[in-house]
C-alpha cells in the first residue's frame, strides 16, 4: 500500500534535443521542436506517476554526437 507521500512524489524531467547538423534549423518548425513535442507527450502520459517536464530547453542544434565540445 502506498503512502500519501509516495503518491505525491514529483519527478522533474529535463528534455534534451539534438540535431547533428545545422541544416533546416532556420525553419519555423525543426526536428528539435518535434523531439521536444514527442518527449513532452510521453512525460504527459506519465503524469499519474508524478512526471512533469521542466520548462528549460536543452537543445544542441548542429552538434554531432561525436563531439563533446558543446555550449554550456
N, CA, C, O and CB atoms as a CASP TS submission, in Angstrom:
PFRMAT TS
TARGET T0000
AUTHOR 0000-0000-0000
METHOD Language model
MODEL 1
PARENT N/A
ATOM      1  N   UNK     1       0.842  -1.180   0.000  1.00  0.00           N
ATOM      2  CA  UNK     1       0.000   0.000   0.000  1.00  0.00           C
ATOM      3  C   UNK     1       0.887   1.242   0.000  1.00  0.00           C
ATOM      4  O   UNK     1       1.816   1.346   0.801  1.00  0.00           O
ATOM      5  CB  UNK     1      -0.958  -0.002   1.219  1.00  0.00           C
ATOM      6  N   UNK     2       0.597   2.189  -0.904  1.00  0.00           N
ATOM      7  CA  UNK     2       1.387   3.409  -0.997  1.00  0.00           C
ATOM      8  C   UNK     2       0.955   4.414   0.052  1.00  0.00           C
ATOM      9  O   UNK     2      -0.226   4.541   0.376  1.00  0.00           O
ATOM     10  CB  UNK     2       1.268   4.017  -2.387  1.00  0.00           C
ATOM     11  N   UNK     3       1.932   5.115   0.566  1.00  0.00           N
ATOM     12  CA  UNK     3       1.606   6.193   1.496  1.00  0.00           C
ATOM     13  C   UNK     3       1.264   7.437   0.705  1.00  0.00           C
ATOM     14  O   UNK     3       1.545   7.516  -0.491  1.00  0.00           O
ATOM     15  CB  UNK     3       2.777   6.469   2.473  1.00  0.00           C
ATOM     16  N   UNK     4       0.660   8.407   1.367  1.00  0.00           N
ATOM     17  CA  UNK     4       0.288   9.657   0.717  1.00  0.00           C
ATOM     18  C   UNK     4       1.517  10.373   0.168  1.00  0.00           C
ATOM     19  O   UNK     4       1.441  10.984  -0.898  1.00  0.00           O
ATOM     20  CB  UNK     4      -0.459  10.564   1.694  1.00  0.00           C
ATOM     21  N   UNK     5       2.636  10.313   0.863  1.00  0.00           N
ATOM     22  CA  UNK     5       3.867  10.962   0.418  1.00  0.00           C
ATOM     23  C   UNK     5       4.363  10.334  -0.877  1.00  0.00           C
ATOM     24  O   UNK     5       4.774  11.052  -1.788  1.00  0.00           O
ATOM     25  CB  UNK     5       4.951  10.869   1.504  1.00  0.00           C
ATOM     26  N   UNK     6       4.334   9.001  -0.977  1.00  0.00           N
ATOM     27  CA  UNK     6       4.761   8.319  -2.191  1.00  0.00           C
ATOM     28  C   UNK     6       3.876   8.680  -3.380  1.00  0.00           C
ATOM     29  O   UNK     6       4.381   8.827  -4.493  1.00  0.00           O
ATOM     30  CB  UNK     6       4.754   6.813  -1.975  1.00  0.00           C
ATOM     31  N   UNK     7       2.596   8.825  -3.175  1.00  0.00           N
ATOM     32  CA  UNK     7       1.675   9.138  -4.253  1.00  0.00           C
ATOM     33  C   UNK     7       1.877  10.541  -4.793  1.00  0.00           C
ATOM     34  O   UNK     7       1.575  10.790  -5.960  1.00  0.00           O
ATOM     35  CB  UNK     7       0.259   8.974  -3.783  1.00  0.00           C
ATOM     36  N   UNK     8       2.371  11.456  -3.994  1.00  0.00           N
ATOM     37  CA  UNK     8       2.535  12.839  -4.415  1.00  0.00           C
ATOM     38  C   UNK     8       3.967  13.163  -4.854  1.00  0.00           C
ATOM     39  O   UNK     8       4.286  14.333  -5.066  1.00  0.00           O
ATOM     40  CB  UNK     8       2.128  13.757  -3.295  1.00  0.00           C
ATOM     41  N   UNK     9       4.832  12.157  -4.993  1.00  0.00           N
ATOM     42  CA  UNK     9       6.210  12.376  -5.398  1.00  0.00           C
ATOM     43  C   UNK     9       6.255  12.965  -6.805  1.00  0.00           C
ATOM     44  O   UNK     9       5.629  12.434  -7.723  1.00  0.00           O
ATOM     45  CB  UNK     9       7.008  11.064  -5.335  1.00  0.00           C
ATOM     46  N   UNK    10       6.989  14.053  -6.974  1.00  0.00           N
ATOM     47  CA  UNK    10       7.133  14.715  -8.263  1.00  0.00           C
ATOM     48  C   UNK    10       8.472  14.310  -8.881  1.00  0.00           C
ATOM     49  O   UNK    10       9.503  14.322  -8.208  1.00  0.00           O
ATOM     50  CB  UNK    10       7.032  16.265  -8.112  1.00  0.00           C
ATOM     51  N   UNK    11       8.446  13.960 -10.135  1.00  0.00           N
ATOM     52  CA  UNK    11       9.660  13.631 -10.873  1.00  0.00           C
ATOM     53  C   UNK    11       9.814  14.674 -11.974  1.00  0.00           C
ATOM     54  O   UNK    11       9.078  14.661 -12.961  1.00  0.00           O
ATOM     55  CB  UNK    11       9.608  12.168 -11.463  1.00  0.00           C
ATOM     56  N   UNK    12      10.778  15.579 -11.796  1.00  0.00           N
ATOM     57  CA  UNK    12      11.031  16.638 -12.769  1.00  0.00           C
ATOM     58  C   UNK    12      11.860  16.073 -13.910  1.00  0.00           C
ATOM     59  O   UNK    12      12.910  15.471 -13.685  1.00  0.00           O
ATOM     60  CB  UNK    12      11.752  17.847 -12.110  1.00  0.00           C
ATOM     61  N   UNK    13      11.390  16.266 -15.128  1.00  0.00           N
ATOM     62  CA  UNK    13      12.036  15.686 -16.302  1.00  0.00           C
ATOM     63  C   UNK    13      12.598  16.779 -17.212  1.00  0.00           C
ATOM     64  O   UNK    13      11.872  17.674 -17.644  1.00  0.00           O
ATOM     65  CB  UNK    13      11.045  14.807 -17.078  1.00  0.00           C
ATOM     66  N   UNK    14      13.884  16.697 -17.494  1.00  0.00           N
ATOM     67  CA  UNK    14      14.517  17.595 -18.460  1.00  0.00           C
ATOM     68  C   UNK    14      14.449  16.930 -19.828  1.00  0.00           C
ATOM     69  O   UNK    14      14.528  15.707 -19.944  1.00  0.00           O
ATOM     70  CB  UNK    14      16.002  17.921 -18.060  1.00  0.00           C
ATOM     71  N   UNK    15      14.302  17.747 -20.852  1.00  0.00           N
ATOM     72  CA  UNK    15      14.251  17.234 -22.210  1.00  0.00           C
ATOM     73  C   UNK    15      15.468  17.768 -22.966  1.00  0.00           C
ATOM     74  O   UNK    15      15.676  18.977 -23.069  1.00  0.00           O
ATOM     75  CB  UNK    15      12.915  17.639 -22.921  1.00  0.00           C
ATOM     76  N   UNK    16      16.259  16.842 -23.486  1.00  0.00           N
ATOM     77  CA  UNK    16      17.443  17.188 -24.267  1.00  0.00           C
ATOM     78  C   UNK    16      17.178  16.824 -25.719  1.00  0.00           C
ATOM     79  O   UNK    16      16.806  15.689 -26.018  1.00  0.00           O
ATOM     80  CB  UNK    16      18.717  16.457 -23.729  1.00  0.00           C
ATOM     81  N   UNK    17      17.367  17.783 -26.628  1.00  0.00           N
ATOM     82  CA  UNK    17      17.180  17.527 -28.052  1.00  0.00           C
ATOM     83  C   UNK    17      18.489  17.807 -28.780  1.00  0.00           C
ATOM     84  O   UNK    17      19.264  18.674 -28.375  1.00  0.00           O
ATOM     85  CB  UNK    17      16.026  18.395 -28.632  1.00  0.00           C
ATOM     86  N   UNK    18      18.724  17.061 -29.862  1.00  0.00           N
ATOM     87  CA  UNK    18      19.966  17.238 -30.606  1.00  0.00           C
ATOM     88  C   UNK    18      19.738  16.960 -32.081  1.00  0.00           C
ATOM     89  O   UNK    18      18.978  16.070 -32.462  1.00  0.00           O
ATOM     90  CB  UNK    18      21.068  16.321 -30.054  1.00  0.00           C
ATOM     91  N   UNK    19      20.413  17.744 -32.888  1.00  0.00           N
ATOM     92  CA  UNK    19      20.462  17.526 -34.335  1.00  0.00           C
ATOM     93  C   UNK    19      21.912  17.726 -34.723  1.00  0.00           C
ATOM     94  O   UNK    19      22.507  18.747 -34.380  1.00  0.00           O
ATOM     95  CB  UNK    19      19.489  18.507 -35.137  1.00  0.00           C
ATOM     96  N   UNK    20      22.491  16.772 -35.432  1.00  0.00           N
ATOM     97  CA  UNK    20      23.926  16.785 -35.676  1.00  0.00           C
ATOM     98  C   UNK    20      24.374  17.786 -36.738  1.00  0.00           C
ATOM     99  O   UNK    20      25.567  18.063 -36.860  1.00  0.00           O
ATOM    100  CB  UNK    20      24.365  15.427 -36.075  1.00  0.00           C
ATOM    101  N   UNK    21      23.439  18.328 -37.501  1.00  0.00           N
ATOM    102  CA  UNK    21      23.805  19.342 -38.496  1.00  0.00           C
ATOM    103  C   UNK    21      22.935  20.573 -38.291  1.00  0.00           C
ATOM    104  O   UNK    21      21.923  20.520 -37.593  1.00  0.00           O
ATOM    105  CB  UNK    21      23.648  18.791 -39.948  1.00  0.00           C
ATOM    106  N   UNK    22      23.335  21.679 -38.902  1.00  0.00           N
ATOM    107  CA  UNK    22      22.534  22.905 -38.808  1.00  0.00           C
ATOM    108  C   UNK    22      21.490  22.977 -39.917  1.00  0.00           C
ATOM    109  O   UNK    22      20.668  23.894 -39.937  1.00  0.00           O
ATOM    110  CB  UNK    22      23.440  24.137 -38.866  1.00  0.00           C
ATOM    111  N   UNK    23      21.517  22.020 -40.838  1.00  0.00           N
ATOM    112  CA  UNK    23      20.564  22.010 -41.949  1.00  0.00           C
ATOM    113  C   UNK    23      19.133  21.988 -41.431  1.00  0.00           C
ATOM    114  O   UNK    23      18.760  21.113 -40.650  1.00  0.00           O
ATOM    115  CB  UNK    23      20.814  20.802 -42.864  1.00  0.00           C
ATOM    116  N   UNK    24      18.332  22.959 -41.872  1.00  0.00           N
ATOM    117  CA  UNK    24      16.927  23.013 -41.511  1.00  0.00           C
ATOM    118  C   UNK    24      16.627  23.697 -40.183  1.00  0.00           C
ATOM    119  O   UNK    24      15.459  23.859 -39.826  1.00  0.00           O
ATOM    120  CB  UNK    24      16.393  21.648 -41.473  1.00  0.00           C
ATOM    121  N   UNK    25      17.657  24.102 -39.444  1.00  0.00           N
ATOM    122  CA  UNK    25      17.398  24.732 -38.145  1.00  0.00           C
ATOM    123  C   UNK    25      16.815  26.138 -38.265  1.00  0.00           C
ATOM    124  O   UNK    25      16.327  26.699 -37.283  1.00  0.00           O
ATOM    125  CB  UNK    25      18.675  24.790 -37.343  1.00  0.00           C
ATOM    126  N   UNK    26      16.867  26.706 -39.474  1.00  0.00           N
ATOM    127  CA  UNK    26      16.296  28.036 -39.686  1.00  0.00           C
ATOM    128  C   UNK    26      14.807  27.984 -40.015  1.00  0.00           C
ATOM    129  O   UNK    26      14.177  29.027 -40.193  1.00  0.00           O
ATOM    130  CB  UNK    26      17.039  28.745 -40.799  1.00  0.00           C
ATOM    131  N   UNK    27      14.244  26.788 -40.096  1.00  0.00           N
ATOM    132  CA  UNK    27      12.820  26.632 -40.383  1.00  0.00           C
ATOM    133  C   UNK    27      11.990  26.983 -39.151  1.00  0.00           C
ATOM    134  O   UNK    27      12.489  26.972 -38.026  1.00  0.00           O
ATOM    135  CB  UNK    27      12.512  25.193 -40.846  1.00  0.00           C
ATOM    136  N   UNK    28      10.724  27.292 -39.382  1.00  0.00           N
ATOM    137  CA  UNK    28       9.827  27.649 -38.282  1.00  0.00           C
ATOM    138  C   UNK    28       9.636  26.474 -37.312  1.00  0.00           C
ATOM    139  O   UNK    28       9.564  26.681 -36.101  1.00  0.00           O
ATOM    140  CB  UNK    28       8.466  28.102 -38.835  1.00  0.00           C
ATOM    141  N   UNK    29       9.555  25.263 -37.827  1.00  0.00           N
ATOM    142  CA  UNK    29       9.393  24.070 -37.006  1.00  0.00           C
ATOM    143  C   UNK    29      10.507  23.100 -37.384  1.00  0.00           C
ATOM    144  O   UNK    29      10.586  22.662 -38.531  1.00  0.00           O
ATOM    145  CB  UNK    29       7.971  23.420 -37.201  1.00  0.00           C
ATOM    146  N   UNK    30      11.362  22.766 -36.429  1.00  0.00           N
ATOM    147  CA  UNK    30      12.534  21.935 -36.713  1.00  0.00           C
ATOM    148  C   UNK    30      12.398  20.562 -36.068  1.00  0.00           C
ATOM    149  O   UNK    30      11.446  20.292 -35.336  1.00  0.00           O
ATOM    150  CB  UNK    30      13.812  22.623 -36.220  1.00  0.00           C
ATOM    151  N   UNK    31      13.366  19.706 -36.354  1.00  0.00           N
ATOM    152  CA  UNK    31      13.351  18.391 -35.722  1.00  0.00           C
ATOM    153  C   UNK    31      13.558  18.508 -34.217  1.00  0.00           C
ATOM    154  O   UNK    31      13.124  17.635 -33.466  1.00  0.00           O
ATOM    155  CB  UNK    31      14.428  17.491 -36.335  1.00  0.00           C
ATOM    156  N   UNK    32      14.221  19.583 -33.762  1.00  0.00           N
ATOM    157  CA  UNK    32      14.354  19.807 -32.318  1.00  0.00           C
ATOM    158  C   UNK    32      12.983  20.046 -31.695  1.00  0.00           C
ATOM    159  O   UNK    32      12.689  19.541 -30.612  1.00  0.00           O
ATOM    160  CB  UNK    32      15.291  21.006 -32.032  1.00  0.00           C
ATOM    161  N   UNK    33      12.147  20.819 -32.386  1.00  0.00           N
ATOM    162  CA  UNK    33      10.776  21.050 -31.907  1.00  0.00           C
ATOM    163  C   UNK    33       9.992  19.749 -31.881  1.00  0.00           C
ATOM    164  O   UNK    33       9.243  19.485 -30.940  1.00  0.00           O
ATOM    165  CB  UNK    33      10.054  22.084 -32.793  1.00  0.00           C
ATOM    166  N   UNK    34      10.166  18.939 -32.913  1.00  0.00           N
ATOM    167  CA  UNK    34       9.472  17.658 -32.992  1.00  0.00           C
ATOM    168  C   UNK    34       9.912  16.729 -31.860  1.00  0.00           C
ATOM    169  O   UNK    34       9.084  16.061 -31.241  1.00  0.00           O
ATOM    170  CB  UNK    34       9.726  16.996 -34.353  1.00  0.00           C
ATOM    171  N   UNK    35      11.219  16.689 -31.593  1.00  0.00           N
ATOM    172  CA  UNK    35      11.725  15.861 -30.495  1.00  0.00           C
ATOM    173  C   UNK    35      11.142  16.312 -29.158  1.00  0.00           C
ATOM    174  O   UNK    35      10.743  15.492 -28.330  1.00  0.00           O
ATOM    175  CB  UNK    35      13.260  15.914 -30.446  1.00  0.00           C
ATOM    176  N   UNK    36      11.101  17.647 -28.960  1.00  0.00           N
ATOM    177  CA  UNK    36      10.573  18.192 -27.715  1.00  0.00           C
ATOM    178  C   UNK    36       9.099  17.819 -27.559  1.00  0.00           C
ATOM    179  O   UNK    36       8.689  17.372 -26.488  1.00  0.00           O
ATOM    180  CB  UNK    36      10.750  19.725 -27.674  1.00  0.00           C
ATOM    181  N   UNK    37       8.300  17.995 -28.606  1.00  0.00           N
ATOM    182  CA  UNK    37       6.871  17.665 -28.540  1.00  0.00           C
ATOM    183  C   UNK    37       6.661  16.187 -28.215  1.00  0.00           C
ATOM    184  O   UNK    37       5.787  15.838 -27.421  1.00  0.00           O
ATOM    185  CB  UNK    37       6.179  18.014 -29.870  1.00  0.00           C
ATOM    186  N   UNK    38       7.452  15.339 -28.821  1.00  0.00           N
ATOM    187  CA  UNK    38       7.339  13.899 -28.574  1.00  0.00           C
ATOM    188  C   UNK    38       7.666  13.575 -27.113  1.00  0.00           C
ATOM    189  O   UNK    38       6.955  12.808 -26.464  1.00  0.00           O
ATOM    190  CB  UNK    38       8.278  13.113 -29.520  1.00  0.00           C
ATOM    191  N   UNK    39       8.744  14.165 -26.608  1.00  0.00           N
ATOM    192  CA  UNK    39       9.133  13.927 -25.209  1.00  0.00           C
ATOM    193  C   UNK    39       8.090  14.489 -24.249  1.00  0.00           C
ATOM    194  O   UNK    39       7.765  13.851 -23.248  1.00  0.00           O
ATOM    195  CB  UNK    39      10.508  14.555 -24.916  1.00  0.00           C
ATOM    196  N   UNK    40       7.559  15.686 -24.544  1.00  0.00           N
ATOM    197  CA  UNK    40       6.527  16.271 -23.689  1.00  0.00           C
ATOM    198  C   UNK    40       5.284  15.388 -23.651  1.00  0.00           C
ATOM    199  O   UNK    40       4.662  15.236 -22.600  1.00  0.00           O
ATOM    200  CB  UNK    40       6.159  17.677 -24.179  1.00  0.00           C
ATOM    201  N   UNK    41       4.921  14.809 -24.787  1.00  0.00           N
ATOM    202  CA  UNK    41       3.762  13.915 -24.833  1.00  0.00           C
ATOM    203  C   UNK    41       3.986  12.685 -23.972  1.00  0.00           C
ATOM    204  O   UNK    41       3.088  12.239 -23.258  1.00  0.00           O
ATOM    205  CB  UNK    41       3.462  13.497 -26.273  1.00  0.00           C
ATOM    206  N   UNK    42       5.207  12.137 -24.047  1.00  0.00           N
ATOM    207  CA  UNK    42       5.497  10.948 -23.238  1.00  0.00           C
ATOM    208  C   UNK    42       5.467  11.299 -21.749  1.00  0.00           C
ATOM    209  O   UNK    42       4.907  10.560 -20.939  1.00  0.00           O
ATOM    210  CB  UNK    42       6.873  10.349 -23.622  1.00  0.00           C
ATOM    211  N   UNK    43       6.069  12.416 -21.404  1.00  0.00           N
ATOM    212  CA  UNK    43       6.068  12.847 -19.997  1.00  0.00           C
ATOM    213  C   UNK    43       4.635  13.061 -19.519  1.00  0.00           C
ATOM    214  O   UNK    43       4.285  12.679 -18.402  1.00  0.00           O
ATOM    215  CB  UNK    43       6.898  14.151 -19.815  1.00  0.00           C
ATOM    216  N   UNK    44       3.812  13.670 -20.361  1.00  0.00           N
ATOM    217  CA  UNK    44       2.403  13.883 -20.011  1.00  0.00           C
ATOM    218  C   UNK    44       1.690  12.552 -19.782  1.00  0.00           C
ATOM    219  O   UNK    44       0.817  12.453 -18.920  1.00  0.00           O
ATOM    220  CB  UNK    44       1.688  14.680 -21.118  1.00  0.00           C
ATOM    221  N   UNK    45       2.063  11.528 -20.555  1.00  0.00           N
ATOM    222  CA  UNK    45       1.430  10.213 -20.391  1.00  0.00           C
ATOM    223  C   UNK    45       1.810   9.563 -19.055  1.00  0.00           C
ATOM    224  O   UNK    45       1.155   8.620 -18.612  1.00  0.00           O
ATOM    225  CB  UNK    45       1.828   9.288 -21.551  1.00  0.00           C
ATOM    226  N   UNK    46       2.855  10.065 -18.425  1.00  0.00           N
ATOM    227  CA  UNK    46       3.318   9.529 -17.143  1.00  0.00           C
ATOM    228  C   UNK    46       2.941  10.447 -15.969  1.00  0.00           C
ATOM    229  O   UNK    46       3.443  10.290 -14.855  1.00  0.00           O
ATOM    230  CB  UNK    46       4.837   9.327 -17.180  1.00  0.00           C
ATOM    231  N   UNK    47       2.059  11.395 -16.239  1.00  0.00           N
ATOM    232  CA  UNK    47       1.646  12.363 -15.217  1.00  0.00           C
ATOM    233  C   UNK    47       1.133  11.680 -13.947  1.00  0.00           C
ATOM    234  O   UNK    47       1.389  12.159 -12.842  1.00  0.00           O
ATOM    235  CB  UNK    47       0.566  13.281 -15.777  1.00  0.00           C
ATOM    236  N   UNK    48       0.425  10.586 -14.094  1.00  0.00           N
ATOM    237  CA  UNK    48      -0.112   9.887 -12.921  1.00  0.00           C
ATOM    238  C   UNK    48       1.002   9.336 -12.030  1.00  0.00           C
ATOM    239  O   UNK    48       0.775   9.040 -10.857  1.00  0.00           O
ATOM    240  CB  UNK    48      -1.032   8.748 -13.362  1.00  0.00           C
ATOM    241  N   UNK    49       2.197   9.202 -12.589  1.00  0.00           N
ATOM    242  CA  UNK    49       3.354   8.733 -11.829  1.00  0.00           C
ATOM    243  C   UNK    49       4.144   9.887 -11.225  1.00  0.00           C
ATOM    244  O   UNK    49       5.164   9.675 -10.570  1.00  0.00           O
ATOM    245  CB  UNK    49       4.261   7.901 -12.719  1.00  0.00           C
ATOM    246  N   UNK    50       3.661  11.125 -11.450  1.00  0.00           N
ATOM    247  CA  UNK    50       4.306  12.299 -10.876  1.00  0.00           C
ATOM    248  C   UNK    50       5.286  12.997 -11.797  1.00  0.00           C
ATOM    249  O   UNK    50       5.979  13.919 -11.367  1.00  0.00           O
ATOM    250  CB  UNK    50       5.006  11.914  -9.644  1.00  0.00           C
ATOM    251  N   UNK    51       5.363  12.577 -13.070  1.00  0.00           N
ATOM    252  CA  UNK    51       6.300  13.181 -14.002  1.00  0.00           C
ATOM    253  C   UNK    51       5.808  14.557 -14.435  1.00  0.00           C
ATOM    254  O   UNK    51       4.628  14.736 -14.736  1.00  0.00           O
ATOM    255  CB  UNK    51       6.503  12.277 -15.220  1.00  0.00           C
ATOM    256  N   UNK    52       6.719  15.529 -14.466  1.00  0.00           N
ATOM    257  CA  UNK    52       6.433  16.845 -15.045  1.00  0.00           C
ATOM    258  C   UNK    52       7.657  17.298 -15.832  1.00  0.00           C
ATOM    259  O   UNK    52       8.792  17.048 -15.426  1.00  0.00           O
ATOM    260  CB  UNK    52       6.059  17.893 -13.933  1.00  0.00           C
ATOM    261  N   UNK    53       7.422  17.962 -16.952  1.00  0.00           N
ATOM    262  CA  UNK    53       8.520  18.485 -17.771  1.00  0.00           C
ATOM    263  C   UNK    53       8.934  19.843 -17.223  1.00  0.00           C
ATOM    264  O   UNK    53       8.089  20.688 -16.928  1.00  0.00           O
ATOM    265  CB  UNK    53       8.105  18.596 -19.275  1.00  0.00           C
ATOM    266  N   UNK    54      10.236  20.046 -17.090  1.00  0.00           N
ATOM    267  CA  UNK    54      10.695  21.377 -16.700  1.00  0.00           C
ATOM    268  C   UNK    54      10.664  22.261 -17.941  1.00  0.00           C
ATOM    269  O   UNK    54      10.683  21.752 -19.062  1.00  0.00           O
ATOM    270  CB  UNK    54      12.135  21.330 -16.067  1.00  0.00           C
ATOM    271  N   UNK    55      10.619  23.558 -17.758  1.00  0.00           N
ATOM    272  CA  UNK    55      10.430  24.465 -18.885  1.00  0.00           C
ATOM    273  C   UNK    55      11.727  24.853 -19.586  1.00  0.00           C
ATOM    274  O   UNK    55      11.682  25.387 -20.694  1.00  0.00           O
ATOM    275  CB  UNK    55       9.737  25.699 -18.419  1.00  0.00           C
ATOM    276  N   UNK    56      12.875  24.601 -18.972  1.00  0.00           N
ATOM    277  CA  UNK    56      14.148  24.929 -19.619  1.00  0.00           C
ATOM    278  C   UNK    56      14.355  24.064 -20.857  1.00  0.00           C
ATOM    279  O   UNK    56      14.022  22.879 -20.863  1.00  0.00           O
ATOM    280  CB  UNK    56      15.321  24.743 -18.636  1.00  0.00           C
ATOM    281  N   UNK    57      14.913  24.674 -21.910  1.00  0.00           N
ATOM    282  CA  UNK    57      15.221  23.930 -23.131  1.00  0.00           C
ATOM    283  C   UNK    57      16.700  23.566 -23.139  1.00  0.00           C
ATOM    284  O   UNK    57      17.556  24.409 -22.872  1.00  0.00           O
ATOM    285  CB  UNK    57      14.851  24.754 -24.396  1.00  0.00           C
ATOM    286  N   UNK    58      16.989  22.326 -23.441  1.00  0.00           N
ATOM    287  CA  UNK    58      18.352  21.843 -23.598  1.00  0.00           C
ATOM    288  C   UNK    58      18.480  21.330 -25.031  1.00  0.00           C
ATOM    289  O   UNK    58      18.254  20.151 -25.303  1.00  0.00           O
ATOM    290  CB  UNK    58      18.701  20.719 -22.541  1.00  0.00           C
ATOM    291  N   UNK    59      18.844  22.234 -25.940  1.00  0.00           N
ATOM    292  CA  UNK    59      18.900  21.938 -27.364  1.00  0.00           C
ATOM    293  C   UNK    59      20.333  22.038 -27.868  1.00  0.00           C
ATOM    294  O   UNK    59      21.028  23.014 -27.585  1.00  0.00           O
ATOM    295  CB  UNK    59      17.988  22.887 -28.151  1.00  0.00           C
ATOM    296  N   UNK    60      20.768  21.042 -28.604  1.00  0.00           N
ATOM    297  CA  UNK    60      22.069  21.061 -29.264  1.00  0.00           C
ATOM    298  C   UNK    60      21.832  20.950 -30.757  1.00  0.00           C
ATOM    299  O   UNK    60      21.932  19.866 -31.331  1.00  0.00           O
ATOM    300  CB  UNK    60      22.996  19.908 -28.750  1.00  0.00           C
ATOM    301  N   UNK    61      21.519  22.068 -31.379  1.00  0.00           N
ATOM    302  CA  UNK    61      21.319  22.091 -32.817  1.00  0.00           C
ATOM    303  C   UNK    61      22.648  22.297 -33.523  1.00  0.00           C
ATOM    304  O   UNK    61      23.330  23.296 -33.292  1.00  0.00           O
ATOM    305  CB  UNK    61      20.324  23.189 -33.211  1.00  0.00           C
ATOM    306  N   UNK    62      23.017  21.358 -34.380  1.00  0.00           N
ATOM    307  CA  UNK    62      24.241  21.485 -35.151  1.00  0.00           C
ATOM    308  C   UNK    62      25.468  20.911 -34.477  1.00  0.00           C
ATOM    309  O   UNK    62      26.589  21.216 -34.883  1.00  0.00           O
ATOM    310  CB  UNK    62      24.482  22.900 -35.454  1.00  0.00           C
ATOM    311  N   UNK    63      25.287  20.092 -33.460  1.00  0.00           N
ATOM    312  CA  UNK    63      26.415  19.478 -32.766  1.00  0.00           C
ATOM    313  C   UNK    63      26.343  17.964 -32.926  1.00  0.00           C
ATOM    314  O   UNK    63      25.386  17.325 -32.490  1.00  0.00           O
ATOM    315  CB  UNK    63      26.426  19.871 -31.263  1.00  0.00           C
ATOM    316  N   UNK    64      27.352  17.413 -33.548  1.00  0.00           N
ATOM    317  CA  UNK    64      27.393  15.973 -33.761  1.00  0.00           C
ATOM    318  C   UNK    64      27.620  15.232 -32.448  1.00  0.00           C
ATOM    319  O   UNK    64      28.248  15.762 -31.532  1.00  0.00           O
ATOM    320  CB  UNK    64      28.487  15.615 -34.764  1.00  0.00           C
ATOM    321  N   UNK    65      27.120  14.031 -32.361  1.00  0.00           N
ATOM    322  CA  UNK    65      27.318  13.209 -31.179  1.00  0.00           C
ATOM    323  C   UNK    65      28.755  12.769 -30.991  1.00  0.00           C
ATOM    324  O   UNK    65      29.123  12.316 -29.907  1.00  0.00           O
ATOM    325  CB  UNK    65      26.441  12.011 -31.247  1.00  0.00           C
ATOM    326  N   UNK    66      29.577  12.893 -32.026  1.00  0.00           N
ATOM    327  CA  UNK    66      30.984  12.505 -31.939  1.00  0.00           C
ATOM    328  C   UNK    66      31.831  13.565 -31.255  1.00  0.00           C
ATOM    329  O   UNK    66      33.012  13.337 -30.994  1.00  0.00           O
ATOM    330  CB  UNK    66      31.534  12.230 -33.319  1.00  0.00           C
ATOM    331  N   UNK    67      31.246  14.715 -30.963  1.00  0.00           N
ATOM    332  CA  UNK    67      31.988  15.825 -30.377  1.00  0.00           C
ATOM    333  C   UNK    67      31.346  16.212 -29.053  1.00  0.00           C
ATOM    334  O   UNK    67      30.159  16.536 -29.015  1.00  0.00           O
ATOM    335  CB  UNK    67      32.033  17.037 -31.342  1.00  0.00           C
ATOM    336  N   UNK    68      32.099  16.184 -27.983  1.00  0.00           N
ATOM    337  CA  UNK    68      31.548  16.586 -26.677  1.00  0.00           C
ATOM    338  C   UNK    68      31.877  18.033 -26.331  1.00  0.00           C
ATOM    339  O   UNK    68      31.539  18.507 -25.246  1.00  0.00           O
ATOM    340  CB  UNK    68      32.079  15.670 -25.579  1.00  0.00           C
ATOM    341  N   UNK    69      32.539  18.741 -27.254  1.00  0.00           N
ATOM    342  CA  UNK    69      32.830  20.158 -27.057  1.00  0.00           C
ATOM    343  C   UNK    69      31.594  20.952 -27.476  1.00  0.00           C
ATOM    344  O   UNK    69      31.425  21.298 -28.645  1.00  0.00           O
ATOM    345  CB  UNK    69      34.101  20.604 -27.874  1.00  0.00           C
ATOM    346  N   UNK    70      30.732  21.233 -26.491  1.00  0.00           N
ATOM    347  CA  UNK    70      29.444  21.871 -26.763  1.00  0.00           C
ATOM    348  C   UNK    70      29.253  23.085 -25.859  1.00  0.00           C
ATOM    349  O   UNK    70      29.979  23.256 -24.880  1.00  0.00           O
ATOM    350  CB  UNK    70      28.287  20.868 -26.566  1.00  0.00           C
ATOM    351  N   UNK    71      28.281  23.921 -26.186  1.00  0.00           N
ATOM    352  CA  UNK    71      27.981  25.046 -25.285  1.00  0.00           C
ATOM    353  C   UNK    71      27.556  24.535 -23.913  1.00  0.00           C
ATOM    354  O   UNK    71      27.236  23.358 -23.746  1.00  0.00           O
ATOM    355  CB  UNK    71      26.873  25.944 -25.884  1.00  0.00           C
ATOM    356  N   UNK    72      27.558  25.411 -22.964  1.00  0.00           N
ATOM    357  CA  UNK    72      27.203  25.055 -21.586  1.00  0.00           C
ATOM    358  C   UNK    72      25.983  24.188 -21.553  1.00  0.00           C
ATOM    359  O   UNK    72      25.537  23.790 -20.476  1.00  0.00           O
ATOM    360  CB  UNK    72      26.972  26.295 -20.749  1.00  0.00           C
TER
END
